[in-house]
């Protein structure tokens, strides 16, 4: 478990980045249900089967993590409430794809920037990764800003779910 602080102007809040565990299932399902409509404003919906078969989905994610092909994380606030998730998927040849979701109640408060920064450090130090990639649509300026604040550089244009998008890349070296 790692902690990261975020500064939202006058207050400092401690966030925890925790590797996904079996006991996160109930909180994670509640988080996904609570934020489903919010998330679908900018990213494709997970579909009804994700929610109906959540126990199997969660078990499959844990199996992928145990196999080392993915690293899944939840982000909790100082009260222990799940406020987001940050994942590294398709780990291969020292790189992985970064994905993240921050719930509506925590959006706009620096949570995504802090969580992505912490997972970048963790990717380099704990998982031995040397690069991360991330993709987002051009019409998602908040996601693009989070990536750019964390040192991701544009790596090319693409189409993402039928919409114009951009790929980002970040080399990881954590000497500090």
C-alpha positions, 0 to 999 in steps of 0.5 A: 500500500502506498500513500500520496498526498494531494493539495486542493488549495487550502487542504491536504488530503492523503490518498492510498493506492492499494493493489487490488485484493479479493476483499475490495470486491464489494466496495469496487462494485458499489463504486462502479455502480454509483459512477456508471452514468458518470463514466459513460459520458466520456468512456464506453459503458462496461455493459450489463454483464460486467455488473451481473457477473461481477464476482467472476470479473473480479476473480478474473482480474485477480488471476490476471494480476497473479499471473503478472500480466496486469496490476490493478489498484484501488484509490481510497481517501483518508476515510477509506472510501474507494474514490478511484482505480488505476490499472496497468494492463497488458504488461509486456516487455517492460511496458504496460497500458495505463487506465484510470477512473476517478469517481464523480465525487472526487473529480476535479480535486487533483485525485487523478493526477496524484493517483497516476503519479503514484502508480507511475512510481510504483510501476517503476519501483515495484513492477520494474516497468520502463514505460507506460502508454495511455490513450484518450479521446481528444474531447476529454481534456481532463484526462489529457491534462492528467497525463500531461501533468504526469510527464506523458508525451503525445505519441500519435493520433488514433481512433478510439471507439469511433472518436478521434483520440491520442496516444501518450507515452511516458518513459519511467525512471525513478531515481529519486 
